[in-house]
Amino acid sequence: MTKNVNVRFPDDVHKAAVAAAAADDRSLNSWLVAVVRRATETRKDTGGASPTRG
């Protein structure tokens, strides 16, 4: 099952994400799913600590 989520990015973040996805030969959606999945799995591995905000 999938869910649709609308996310707003600043132009520079969107441009960087599109470039990163293309470099990984993925669609932006597929790349974002992989990034979020990795971040949430890392959070589980660290005992629920939040990722550093920057």
C-alpha positions as CSV (number, residue, x, y, z in Angstrom):
1,M,0.0,0.0,0.0
2,T,1.2,3.5,-0.7
3,K,0.2,7.0,0.5
4,N,0.3,10.3,-1.4
5,V,2.1,13.0,0.5
6,N,2.6,16.6,-0.6
7,V,5.9,18.1,0.4
8,R,7.1,21.6,-0.2
9,F,10.8,22.1,-0.8
10,P,12.8,25.3,-1.3
11,D,13.9,25.6,-4.9
12,D,17.6,24.9,-4.1
13,V,16.7,21.7,-2.1
14,H,14.4,20.5,-4.9
15,K,17.2,21.1,-7.5
16,A,19.7,19.2,-5.4
17,A,17.3,16.3,-4.8
18,V,16.5,16.0,-8.5
19,A,20.2,16.0,-9.3
20,A,20.9,13.4,-6.6
21,A,18.1,11.2,-7.9
22,A,19.3,11.4,-11.5
23,A,22.9,10.6,-10.4
24,D,21.5,7.5,-8.7
25,D,19.4,6.7,-11.9
26,R,16.2,6.9,-9.9
27,S,13.0,9.0,-10.1
28,L,12.7,11.7,-7.5
29,N,9.9,9.7,-5.8
30,S,12.0,6.5,-5.7
31,W,15.0,8.4,-4.4
32,L,13.0,10.2,-1.7
33,V,11.5,6.9,-0.5
34,A,15.0,5.4,-0.2
35,V,16.3,8.5,1.7
36,V,13.3,8.4,4.1
37,R,13.5,4.7,4.6
38,R,17.3,4.9,5.4
39,A,16.6,7.8,7.8
40,T,13.9,5.9,9.7
41,E,15.9,2.7,9.8
42,T,18.9,4.6,11.2
43,R,16.6,6.2,13.8
44,K,15.5,2.7,14.9
45,D,19.2,1.6,15.1
46,T,20.0,4.6,17.3
47,G,17.3,3.9,19.8
48,G,14.9,6.5,18.4
49,A,17.2,9.5,18.5
50,S,16.2,12.2,16.1
51,P,18.5,13.0,13.2
52,T,20.5,16.2,13.5
53,R,18.7,19.3,12.2
54,G,20.7,21.7,10.2
